Amino acid sequence: MSKKKSSLAGLQALFARVCGLDVHKKLVVACVRILNSKDGTVQSTLRKFGTMTADLLELRQWLAEQKVTNVAMESTGVYWQPVFNLLEGHFQVWVVNAQHIKKVPGRKTDMKDAEWIAQLLQCGLLRPSFVPRPPAAGAAGSDPPADQAGAAAKCGGQPDSESP
């Protein structure tokens, strides 16, 4: 399902092509907002996606086709994690604190939530949350401590030179 509408941009936009995501267990609602810099109008397009890997890859492809540069989603529960993992590296992805978004009366649907997140992102009114990165394989600090490395070598069948 896709729904489009155009309107004048209210606040000054910092980003021309953004997407707001409302993420749930089995559904992701995406709102892409594209600013027309010539006349100041904003085109909003809404789509729904599933949460299986194939669905999220379709979401990623659609965002690339729309030439989206920035994506924001709420950090409620753990449902944002697979979405974040598949979009990271392709877009500037922000996970934002739901409390910074939810305190606005009148938003009652997933579609309106996605639109609101996209609008806040486009106007620079969101701050990304810290998302810790897993250590890279072979990176400094990712090797096991020396005492664990020695124990692992002993488990490999190597005789311990200190044994009688």
Rosetta blueprint (number, residue, H / E / L):
1 M L
2 S E
3 K E
4 K E
5 K E
6 S E
7 S E
8 L E
9 A L
10 G L
11 L L
12 Q L
13 A L
14 L L
15 F L
16 A L
17 R E
18 V E
19 C E
20 G E
21 L E
22 D E
23 V E
24 H L
25 K L
26 K L
27 L L
28 V E
29 V E
30 A E
31 C E
32 V E
33 R E
34 I E
35 L E
36 N L
37 S L
38 K L
39 D L
40 G L
41 T E
42 V E
43 Q E
44 S E
45 T E
46 L E
47 R E
48 K E
49 F E
50 G L
51 T L
52 M L
53 T H
54 A H
55 D H
56 L H
57 L H
58 E H
59 L H
60 R H
61 Q H
62 W H
63 L H
64 A H
65 E H
66 Q L
67 K L
68 V L
69 T L
70 N E
71 V E
72 A E
73 M E
74 E E
75 S L
76 T L
77 G L
78 V L
79 Y L
80 W H
81 Q H
82 P H
83 V H
84 F H
85 N H
86 L H
87 L H
88 E E
89 G L
90 H L
91 F E
92 Q E
93 V E
94 W E
95 V E
96 V E
97 N L
98 A H
99 Q H
100 H H
101 I L
102 K L
103 K L
104 V L
105 P L
106 G L
107 R L
108 K L
109 T L
110 D H
111 M H
112 K H
113 D H
114 A H
115 E H
116 W H
117 I H
118 A H
119 Q H
120 L H
121 L H
122 Q H
123 C L
124 G L
125 L L
126 L L
127 R L
128 P L
129 S L
130 F L
131 V L
132 P L
133 R L
134 P L
135 P L
136 A L
137 A L
138 G L
139 A L
140 A L
141 G L
142 S L
143 D L
144 P L
145 P L
146 A H
147 D H
148 Q H
149 A H
150 G H
151 A H
152 A H
153 A H
154 K H
155 C H
156 G L
157 G L
158 Q L
159 P L
160 D L
161 S L
162 E L
163 S L
164 P L
